[in-house]
Amino acid sequence: MQISYKHQTTEIKNSNTCIVTKHAINDELIDFAIVNVTGRYPETQYAINRTFKEIVYIHAGNGKVTINGKEHLIGAGDLVLIEAGEKFAWEGKLDLFISCSPAFIIEQHHIVA
């Protein structure tokens, strides 16, 4: 068992529109972060995760997610599963709870056209 206390979190500013609060679980198979999007992330182009899936719960707000060129309106209470290799972008005012499996590694996350 592990507990990640609030004082153990790390805040990362991915861009002017995206702030990530990462919990310290230290498990290679799964992780957890809270992401605040205010605008579009990535600001231009799309993100892609080469080797891991993201399951995303929209905790608050509304907006849209674009996956492989298709736009989907989303809001609080919705859940999105992004498979490895799918191109995606978030847009709106959103508080997201995100878990990646295996755990997020920055080298696997890319911004692409």
Secondary structure, 3 states (H helix, E strand, C coil): CCCCCHHHCEEEEEECCEEEEECCCCCCCCCCEEEEEEEEECCCCEEEECCCEEEEEEEEEEEEEEECCEEEEEECCCEEEECCCCEEEEEEEEEEEEEEECCCCHHHEEEEC
